[in-house]
Amino acid sequence: MKKAWRAGRLANAIKVAGMPQRPRVTDILVLMVPPLLWAGNAVAGRMASGLISPMTLNLLRWCLAFCILLPIAGQVLRPGSLLWPQWRRFALLGLLGTSGYNALNYLALHTSTAINVTLVASSTPVWMLLMGRLFFGQAISPRQVLGAGLSIAGVLLVLTHGEWAMLQQLRLVKGDFYVLLASLGWAVYSWLLAHPTPESASLRQDWPRFLLAQVLFGLVWSSLFTTGEWVLTPAHVDWGWPLMAVLAYVAIGPSILAYGAFGAGIQRAGPHVAAHFTNLTPLFTALLSAFFLGERPHLFHGLAFVLIMAGIALSRED
């Protein structure tokens, strides 16, 4: 009886993962949490750019997150856990999601402007659709294409402050290609979350354990990247309260809370819908600047929000 109940629960989990349900109000609220926290991560990353090298920042971020998760989810690391038969999959998730994606973004903040980084990252919904079509057999509807266009238009409206002529001043640099590579990896990562194996689907029901499994392998990748940084570049760490405050924030908010919320949102709404919510990040960044720096919000912020939310609404077929 107990085995049958577990089998039914697992089948239900796989069904939910493979066939996302129509987003509810609670799902929308959950998916708004990651871009809000990632907006703070962008600000924190820029603040820390002179204090610590990018790969080292990423490694210390996930080391701290690992220590926080270990007391509540450490059982997943024990011999016989569902993690070990799936270690190759979690090694890939750790590379694409926790390690490579963030390392490339921190690196980009050292070599590109914030406007360029955000603009290139806004292409994520497009890559999400293409990856779903090429590798996961997902059809692309005209509504989804229109939704991606509206979402990107909302991002452009924020970046240009409503003055489209500013786009003529943009020049792509090396850091922008780092963000493009990160966006492609994030698209694959999101689809892998939406299409788990039966074993990883069962493990995903406990998101702290699921995240810790990714972080474990992400630390291996991050350690390799950081070693290369210290061997090949003039890496540095300037210890002090400003850096410690940044590390505490990026480990708890953009790492543990945001990744947990994003994974839960993908499970319910699907990766192509969740991708559009990431385009709220530049808007939330502007609003955080208004709150912390006293910069007044403008009409184009409201218009951008309408465009992005319209893109989200169109991204999901009835």
ROPATOR-92398 format. One record per residue (C-alpha): residue in one letter; z, y, x. Coordinates in steps of 0.001 Angstrom, whole numbers, plus 500000, padded with zeros to 6 digits. Layout:
<rs>
aZYX ...
</rs>
This chain:
<rs>
m500000500000500000 k500965502357502775 k497784501542504702 a495686502207501619 w497393505572501121 r496696506521504729 a493086505398504450 g492648507474501319 r494172510505502985 l491897510088506007 a488798509701503833 n489765512818501945 a490213514717505196 i486787513652506417 k485233514665503128 v486816518085503294 a485707518500506912 g482150517448506239 m481704519202502895 p483438522615502994 q484637523834499652 r483909527250498222 p486282529780499871 r489289530779497816 v491287533995498132 t493836532234500330 d491052530917502586 i489648534434502957 l493061535791503903 v493525533032506476 l490121533754508020 m490987537445508331 v493901536624510642 p491812535560513701 p489617538686513933 l492689540896513548 l494472539123516398 w491301538909518501 a490828542650518083 g494221543041519727 n493102540566522387 a490124542751523287 v492417545759523673 a494916543735525715 g492148542321527916 r490880545807528721 m494421546981529452 a494967544070531833 s491611544313533632 g493142546289536487 l496261544133536679 i494878540602536918 s491609538796537592 p489875537453534446 m490013533704535181 t493642533976536234 l494487535851533040 n492892533107530973 l494754530369532872 l498154532060532522 r497466532745528839 w496942529083528056 c499741527922530360 l502153529993528304 a500606528775525033 f500965525183526274 c504676525725526996 i505197527172523506 l503390524299521772 l504922521507523848 p508350521316522116 i506809521116518626 a503690519060519333 g504375517163522550 q504166513786520793 v500374513996520988 l500577513582524779 r502420510255524626 p500661506962525500 g499156505435522373 s498496508795520735 l495209509312518854 l494340511858521537 w493508509428524336 p490746507413522620 q489148510803521881 w489771512445525260 r486077513130525929 r485751515033522658 f488901517061523329 a487734517757526878 l484564519272525373 l486561521257522792 g488829522516525563 l485842523643527616 l483963525359524781 g486875526773522795 t490002527521524787 s488754527729528375 g485116528696528749 y484828531032525773 n487819533181526708 a487128533115530442 l483595534402529858 n484825537164527550 y487497538331529998 l484890538244532770 a482509540277530632 l485153542973530104 h485136543476533875 t481376543870534143 s480179545364530846 t481086548025528314 a483099547297525184 i480205548352522938 n477785545952524637 v480256543053524574 t480968543530520879 l477291543945520020 v476237540720521742 a479193538834520234 s478110539955516751 s475151537568517068 t477541534610516571 p476611534032512872 v472965533687513888 w473765531125516585 m476025529327514142 l473139528897511701 l470748527773514427 m473178525267515949 g473916523853512511 r470218523445511826 l469261521955515202 f472150519599515866 f474047519012512613 g471281518791510026 q472356521870508058 a469639523685506106 i469299527459506448 s468802529335503191 p467339532844502772 r470739533955501444 q472432532895504675 v469854534727506780 l470372537854504678 g474126537433504994 a473879537238508796 g471737540392508806 l474218542335506673 s477128541190508817 i475420542318512027 a474453545623510370 g478130546215509607 v479005545656513266 l476267548041514388 l477582550669511989 v481014550506513629 l479653550513517171 t477332553468516636 h479780555462514480 g476999555715511912 e474558557263514437 w471836554661514911 a470261556659517771 m473125555445519965 l471465552023520101 q468740553536522308 q471374554169524979 l472356550513525258 r471466548716528478 l472126545021528936 v474016544066532111 k475306540825533609 g478461540814531475 d476411540787528279 f474873537456529241 y478381536079529756 v479145536999526148 l475883535452524945 l476780532198526686 a480282532377525204 s478854532912521710 l476588529879522030 g479512527758523169 w481678529050520318 a478997528060517796 v478972524481519114 y482790524435519180 s482969525533515539 w480530522867514359 l482446520198516277 l485591521281514437 a483738520967511133 h482402517488511959 p485300515531513453 t485384511839514221 p487661509807511906 e490387509730514582 s490257513460515360 a490108514243511613 s493409512457511190 l494934514280514161 r493681517635512869 q495977517418509859 d498751518488512259 w497246521632513779 p499889522213516527 r499143518753517941 f495409519255517498 l495565522597519326 l497808521244522090 a495288518459522723 q492579521095523237 v494811523293525379 l495677520348527641 f492054519855528659 g491374523586528515 l493993524022531254 v492115521564533456 w488902523579533094 s490739526898533478 s492419525654536663 l489020524800538138 f487614528223537196 t490664530010538584 t490508528057541847 g486906529157542273 e487896532746541488 w490567532814544208 v488301531109546759 l485129533126546114 t486357536560544976 p489149539051545820 a491361537843542977 h494678539569542348 v497764539635540128 d499961542735539816 w503183541434538273 g505204543771536091 w506292544404532515 p502839545627531354 l501196542371532452 m504014540228531059 a503728541972527692 v499977541350527635 l500475537667528495 a503086537222525765 y500782538730523147 v497584536868524109 a499448533542524320 i501083533783520890 g498724535842518723 p495080535348519786 s495800531827521083 i498215529851518926 l498120531760515623 a494445532767515656 y493105529353516700 g495243527618514110 a494020529946511365 f490382529679512475 g490516525883512486 a492069525852509012 g489418528281507754 i486570526169509124 q487995523097507433 r487875524800504049 a484931527235504221 g482674525813506932 p481680527225510336 h478822529432509152 v481150531281506745 a483958531519509298 a481523533002511833 h480960536057509666 f484680536796509661 t484599537139513448 n482417540204512934 l485433541933511422 t486836542113514978 p485195545457515962 l486207546964512624 f489808545845513094 t489668547183516654 a488734550602515291 l491535550432512720 l494072549411515370 s492950552386517446 a493521554609514438 f497035553216513993 f498159553164517626 l496120556023519085 g496041558375516124 e492261558246515724 r491320558924512116 p489197556315510294 h485845557508508949 l483547556724506055 f481364554451508183 h484353552143508711 g484532551563504959 l480765551060504712 a480869548585507595 f483585546600505845 v481436546415502696 l478409545195504671 i480355542525506555 m482060541263503414 a478696541187501613 g477347539073504472 i480300536722504062 a479680536423500320 l475997535591500864 s476676533120503666 r477943530492501224 e475614528803498774 d476822528136495220 
</rs>
